Every structure is written in C-alpha cells, then in structure tokens.
Amino acid sequence: MSPPDAAGPADAAAGPAQEPEPALARGADRALVAAARHSAGRTAAVLGCTLAAAAAALAEPAVLGRTLDLLLRADPSGPAWTLLCAAVIAAEVALDAAAARLTGEVDGRSTALLRRLGLARLLGTAPHHAARHAPGESAARLTAHAAEAGKVPTAVAHGVAALLPPLGAVAALFLIDPWTALTFLLGLPLLVLLLRAFTRDTLTSVSRYQQVQLATAGRLVEALAGARTIAAAGTADRERARILARLPELGAEGRRMWQVYGGTTARSSALMPMLLYAVLAVGGIRLSAGAIGVGELLAALRYAGLAAGVGAVTGALAGVVRGRAAARRTAAVLALPPLGHGRADLPDGGPGTLELRDVTVVRGGSAVLREVTLLIPGGSTVAVVGRSGAGKTLFAAVAGRLTDPDAGQVLLDGVPLRELTAEALRREVGHAFDRPVLFGGTVGDAIGFGAGPAPGPRAVRAAALAAGADPFVRRLPDGYATPLADAPLSGGEVQRLGLARAFCHAGRLLVLDDATSSLDTVTAREVERALAREIRPGTRIVVAHRLSSAVRADLVVWLDDGRIRAVGPHTELWRREPAYRKVFATDAATAPGTEKDDRQPPSRKQEAGR
Ligand SMILES: Nc1ncnc2c1ncn2[C@@H]1O[C@H](COP(=O)(O)OP(=O)(O)OP(=O)(O)O)[C@@H](O)[C@H]1O
C-alpha cells in the first residue's frame, strides 16, 4: 500500500494565513454565545443553583451569628434558629452539588456543539481552505481547545455567582457595623489590582501555551504522515528533535501560568489575614463599646472572609480567560469560508456540457489559473495536459467544484455550479484522484462510499470490474466483505478502488485527476476502454501525464503557466506545436498514437489541499 506521504518543509505554525486577531476574538465570542444559547435553560439552571448556593453562603454567617447571640442569651427561639442554621448549611451543600452536576452536563453539551460546528465547517469548506491548518492543529483545535472553550458558559455563571458573596458580604458588613465595612473597603483596591494583574498575565501566558501546543501537534501529525520519508532519509532523530523543539517553551509557559496563579493566591493569602485582623480589631473595639454583640462580631469576621474570597473569583476568572483563549483557536476553524450551495438542479438528460468563463484562481497571493475560457461539449473526453505546476489539478478542482474560482464562472449544462444544490452537484459530478483515501468498513463499502442511497452489490461489482479492481478484490480473504483494515493493498490497487468509487457514482461529469498514474499501461488502457463502454455516458475530464490519454481524448486542453496555451485534437497539436511535444518529453521517441510505455514519472498528489 502506498499511503500519502506528506512530510514536507511546511511548518504548521509558520505557514498558513491566519485570521486577524480581532476577527478571531469576535468569532470566538459568537461561538461562545451560540454554545451558551444551545444550553440556555441548563446554563440558567447552573447560574440559578450557584447564585442560590452563594445566597445560602451569604445568609449563613448572619444566621449563625444570630443563633449564637440567641443561645448566649438563652432565648427560647434559639433551638428554632439552630434548625434554620442546619437548613441553610444543608441547602448550600445540596445546591453546590446540583450546580456541579449541571456544570458537567452543560460543559459537555457546549463542547459537543463547538466540535460539531467546527467539524461541519472543516469538511464543508474548499479543501485548500481546510489545508490552512495542519491536520494535527485542526485536531487540537476541535478536541482540547473546544473542550476548554466549552466550559466558558458555566465559568461565566460561576464567575457571576462568585461575585455575589463578596458584594453581599460588604453590604452585610455595613448592616452589622459600618466601621468594620469601611475597614475592609480600605484594603479593597489592593484586591482589585491583584485581580487585574492576574487576568492580564494569565491571558498572555495561556495564549502562548496554546500556540506552542498547536504547533507541536501540527509537527507531530506532519511527521506521522511523512513517516516513510523520514525513515528513508534516516532523519528520525532530527525529526524527533524538531517535534519536541518547543517543549521547553511549553514547560516555561506552563510554569509561568502556575506562577501567576500561585503568586495571586500567595498575595491574596497574605492580604486576606491582614484584612481579617483589621476587621477583627475594629470589631473588637466596637464590641467593647457595646455597639455590636459577640454573634455580630463572629458574623462580621465571616463576612470579611467571604468578601475577601478572591480565590473563588480568580478560579472562575481563570476558567473564562483560558476558555476564551481556547475559543479563539476553535474559532479559526469556524472562520473557514463554507463552500455554499444553491437551490438549482440540472436540466434532465443534459449531456454534461461544461463551460468555463474567464476563470481565475488565486493561490498564495498570485493567479495560478488565469482567465480560462473554454467550452467542453457534453459527452466528450478531454485530456488536460501541461508541465508540472501548469495548473491541471486546479483546473480539475474548479471543473468539479472542489473549489470555487476567485473570478469567473463554471457552468454545467448552462447552470452555474455554485447555484446547484449539494445533492445535484455530487449526484452528477464525480472525482477520482491520484491517491484516493478509502472510507468505509469493508472494501465493498469503500467502493459504494458516497452521498445518496448506498449502491447494491451488483453496482459495486460492476464498478470494480470497470476499474480493474474486481480480480484482486476477489482474491482477498472475504472478497468485497473484507474489512479495509485487513486488506493489504498496493498503491495501484488503492487507486483502482478510488476509480471504482467514482465509477459507482458516475454522473454526467467525471473528473479523473491523475487517477491512473499508478497503473501499468495495459491496465490503464483497459480502464479507459471500460470507462468509455461500461460507465454511464457523460463528459470526462482526464488530467494526464500519459501520452496515450491525450491520444485517445476527443480534445486536448494544453495548460501552460496557468493559461490555456491551445485546445484541439492531439494529432493536430502534436503536428503543429513543437512545445506541445516537449510536454511529453520522455515519450519523445513515441510517435503520436503509438502504445509504448508512455508513463511519465507520476506526480504524487493528495486528495485535498489544492
Ligand atoms: N494551495 C496552494 N497555495 C499556493 N500555491 C498553490 C496552491 N495550490 C496550487 N498552487 C500552485 O498552483 C500551481 C498549479 O498547481 P497544480 O497542482 O494545479 O499544478 P499541476 O499542473 O497539477 O502540477 P503537477 O502536474 O505537478 O501535478 C503550482 O505552481 C502550485 O504550486
């Protein structure tokens, strides 16, 4: 088997164009709002439970203090207040437990929503947009980072609820004794400064940490895809070092995050006792002056503790900050432009006439397909030829709407491809690739894989026969029922299964992008004949390096540097254009129409990324 081997120089972190940061931040906030709306009822319940638990926590010192005063005075209502005390504490515990359970549920639902949206966008965009992010990066964005982002709605709810005890506690302090409240408020600016520094430092640190995480995941997946190249080049050690190169940065950022957290906790731990002692001292003076009772002093102390509850607020704040930073990573996937579809269908029985009007495709800032205008008559077979990098794959991609042109229009039987429904497009336009990726449980499933109802075993077998795959499939242990994972397939066999998949769903237009490059000449010729005789008639676009493909085509489209250099029958171009002959340089000794081994070195191409 010949798996795609994508080891390349691309450094995931350096390569792709990223969305500008403000746009990402807006996208992240929109995604988080959508996640919050998705579980609005449950998120409100989390908020309700946490607020109620906070209210119980707030009521507890007052009830406790009052109970103490009543018991000290041997007041007859003392036992009733004791029961009330127990009820408040029990309610606080129960509400905390309910909030924790609901939080887990909402976090899970929000994460699932972000992952669903991200996955739909990743698979619903043009392949070259999806390739903006290295596969490992995209995986990290939709797993770890989506999970972190999914916690934001509940973290906000917890954050809001965490504010209630400190604010309520300050109010309670005022009610008990204004002097204790003022004493506490004197220390408040220090707390505010502490929180601000914490938010700023955490955001920076978390952001850097996540960036390094993404880059490392990207490099790892790149290396896995390019394992053969690395083994062949003997660069395993160098590659391992490249993957792990940013590990020290990861460690440093991780430590910095803990330092920020630890520093804030340490400073708040130092600040809190000082505040409590100050409140205790003032409260003691007020007690000796007879302004408050013992129970009220106890309540004031507890309220001061609640008011200085910076730990709860910083914890929730840290969750929101981390989640928002992670949401930006996920939002980069959500920002990929969708390949939208229209509502039109194709006219019944159309021959598959394809028209390109002034089609321009821009990649990496420059036009790589330029003002291509062409009419391909329905039912004809067209060979697209040209030197490596001439734009053949991009031509095939716009012809079958794997991507949209940046300017111009592509029409099939008079209908712009953009206006077709997704169903009509994939019913009538099929693709086969140089290195197809097979999907499905069994070999038969892989051939039948496609939108719409699954084809029956007969249709699957007919397609495999036409693609020259039937003989080797029948030799597999369970034939068509052999699990894909147990089918040892060569590169050419995978390619034939990819062809069979395209034949199985053949519509009025079939685009074969180097799809026979791994087949021997005889098999390739058999496939071409079967394509002409046994597959539903229609228009064929064959990106080809083989001379024989050009020879057999009705029409040759010769691309050169992204432009159409000439269009015409092969014999005519061969006779008239010396440069055309050079396109098939290694076949120079082969006269037009002869059948020597006419294979050019195959250009290895992936299904995605153009
Ligand atoms: N996503 C992309 N970003 C930048 N440049 C791209 C991208 N996709 C294609 N190109 C460039 O566009 C040009 C045409 O590419 P294309 O793959 O269509 O060539 P090709 O004729 O099929 O080549 P080959 O015969 O080698 O497969 C090349 O120069 C290629 O580098």
The ligand as an SDF file (V2000), in Angstrom:
LIG
                    3D

 31 33  0  0  0  0  0  0  0  0999 V2000
   -2.8820   25.9730   -2.0010 N   0  0  0  0  0  0  0  0  0  0  0  0
   -1.9380   26.4900   -2.7750 C   0  0  0  0  0  0  0  0  0  0  0  0
   -1.1780   27.5160   -2.3460 N   0  0  0  0  0  0  0  0  0  0  0  0
   -0.2210   28.0750   -3.1170 C   0  0  0  0  0  0  0  0  0  0  0  0
    0.0390   27.6650   -4.3790 N   0  0  0  0  0  0  0  0  0  0  0  0
   -0.6810   26.6460   -4.8730 C   0  0  0  0  0  0  0  0  0  0  0  0
   -1.7060   26.0050   -4.1100 C   0  0  0  0  0  0  0  0  0  0  0  0
   -2.2510   25.0290   -4.8770 N   0  0  0  0  0  0  0  0  0  0  0  0
   -1.5930   25.0680   -6.0500 C   0  0  0  0  0  0  0  0  0  0  0  0
   -0.6630   26.0260   -6.0490 N   0  0  0  0  0  0  0  0  0  0  0  0
    0.2490   26.3660   -7.1460 C   0  0  0  0  0  0  0  0  0  0  0  0
   -0.5140   26.4400   -8.3290 O   0  0  0  0  0  0  0  0  0  0  0  0
    0.2210   25.9510   -9.4260 C   0  0  0  0  0  0  0  0  0  0  0  0
   -0.5910   24.9080  -10.1520 C   0  0  0  0  0  0  0  0  0  0  0  0
   -0.7600   23.7880   -9.3120 O   0  0  0  0  0  0  0  0  0  0  0  0
   -1.4080   22.4410   -9.8530 P   0  0  0  0  0  0  0  0  0  0  0  0
   -1.4030   21.4820   -8.7420 O   0  0  0  0  0  0  0  0  0  0  0  0
   -2.7200   22.7480  -10.4560 O   0  0  0  0  0  0  0  0  0  0  0  0
   -0.3670   22.0070  -10.9650 O   0  0  0  0  0  0  0  0  0  0  0  0
   -0.3780   20.7050  -11.8520 P   0  0  0  0  0  0  0  0  0  0  0  0
   -0.3440   21.1630  -13.2550 O   0  0  0  0  0  0  0  0  0  0  0  0
   -1.4900   19.8100  -11.4770 O   0  0  0  0  0  0  0  0  0  0  0  0
    1.0190   20.0720  -11.4650 O   0  0  0  0  0  0  0  0  0  0  0  0
    1.5050   18.5280  -11.4540 P   0  0  0  0  0  0  0  0  0  0  0  0
    1.4920   18.0340  -12.8410 O   0  0  0  0  0  0  0  0  0  0  0  0
    2.8940   18.6330  -10.9140 O   0  0  0  0  0  0  0  0  0  0  0  0
    0.5980   17.7940  -10.5560 O   0  0  0  0  0  0  0  0  0  0  0  0
    1.5170   25.4130   -8.8590 C   0  0  0  0  0  0  0  0  0  0  0  0
    2.5270   26.3590   -9.0750 O   0  0  0  0  0  0  0  0  0  0  0  0
    1.2510   25.2550   -7.4040 C   0  0  0  0  0  0  0  0  0  0  0  0
    2.4000   25.4450   -6.6380 O   0  0  0  0  0  0  0  0  0  0  0  0
  1  2  1  0
  2  3  1  0
  2  7  2  0
  3  4  2  0
  4  5  1  0
  5  6  2  0
  6  7  1  0
  6 10  1  0
  7  8  1  0
  8  9  2  0
  9 10  1  0
 10 11  1  0
 11 12  1  0
 11 30  1  0
 12 13  1  0
 13 14  1  0
 13 28  1  0
 14 15  1  0
 15 16  1  0
 16 17  2  0
 16 18  1  0
 16 19  1  0
 19 20  1  0
 20 21  2  0
 20 22  1  0
 20 23  1  0
 23 24  1  0
 24 25  2  0
 24 26  1  0
 24 27  1  0
 28 29  1  0
 28 30  1  0
 30 31  1  0
M  END
$$$$
